[in-house]
Amino acid sequence: MSAVTEAGENLEFRDENTHQHITLTDQVTLSGTVRRDDEPIGGALVALSEATGEVVGSVWTDDAGRYHMPLPAAGRYIVTTLEPDTQHAHPRKVVLDVRSAVVDIDVAGLGRHGR
């Protein structure tokens, strides 16, 4: 029996009674870039919450508007961006599975006009 990892490594098992302990060294993450009118927004808060409103993680974007956080369990979530200069929030529904995910957020014009 064999299995292929996401990195393309082939794991061989001699039979169903063979036990293998596998340690994953790469952390799966939720990451992306927050922009307004194609310009990165540094210092924006990015929060990940469940549909119930419970926040499961939050991070600040760096100067290039990038963020990353550990990926939670698979499910439906809301990624909310809070612009640092206008304090406008921009929620976005996402469905995450067990693979790293990239969610880029463009708040073009929304924060400046309050829509």
N, C-alpha and C positions, 0 to 999 in steps of 0.2 A: 504494500500500500504506500502511496506517496501523496504529498500535498505540495502545492506551489504557493509561496508567500507572495504578498503584494510587491515585494522587492524583486521577485523573480527567482528566489532561491527555491531549490527543490529539496524537500525534506523526505527522506526515505524511512519507512517503518518496515521492519522485518515481518511482523504479523500482528494480529489484533491484540495479542498479549504483551506487545512491546509498548512501554510507556516512555514518552519523551517529555521532558520539561523544557519549555520554550520561554525565553525571556525576550520581551520586545524592548528594544532600546530607543526607538523613536516614539515620541509622544504625539498622539493625534490631536490636532488643534482646530479651532475655528479662527480664521484670520481674514484679513481684508484691508481695504483702504477706504477712508472716508474722505470724500471730496465735495466741493461746492464749485460749480462752473469749471470743472476740470482742475481745480486747484486743491491740493491736499489741505485738510483741516487738522492741524496739530492741537493737542490738548482737549480733544473732544472725548466725552465719556461714552463708552460703548457698553451697554448692559444686556445680558442674556437672561431672559425670564421665562418661566413656564406660563401656560395659559392662565393659571390661577393667579398670576402676578408675583409669585415667589421668584426672587432674583437668585440665579444659580451661579452667576459670575459677572464681573465687570472689570474693565480695564480702561486706561487712557490711551489715546493715540499718541504716537511719537510725532516729531516735527514734520515727518513726511506723510502724516495721516494714517500710518499703518498701525494695526493692532493684532494681537493674537492672544488666545486664552485656551486653557485645556478644554477639550471637547467633552461635553456631558454625555449621558446615556442617550441612545437613539430616541427620537421623539419630535414633537412639534413644539417650537419655541418662538419667542418674539425677540428680535434684536432691536434695541432702541438706541439711537444716537442722540446725544444732547450736545448741541453746538455751544462752544465756550463763550462766544461773543453775544449771541442772541438768546441763549437759554431755551431755544426751541427744540422740542423732542420730535424725532422721526422714527416711528416704529415700523418694523418690517417682519412679516411672518416668514418663518423658515422651517423646513423639515430636515432634520439631521439624522444621519445613519452612523455607522461605525467607522467611517472613513473621514479623514481630515476634510474640512470644508472651507471654501473661500467665499465670503460674502462681502462684496464691495458695495459701498453705500454712497450714492450720489444725491446730495440734498439740494441740487441745482435750483436756486430761486426760492425754495420752500421756506427756508429760515428767514430770509429777508423780508418776505411779504406776509408771514404768519399764516399761510395756507396749510 
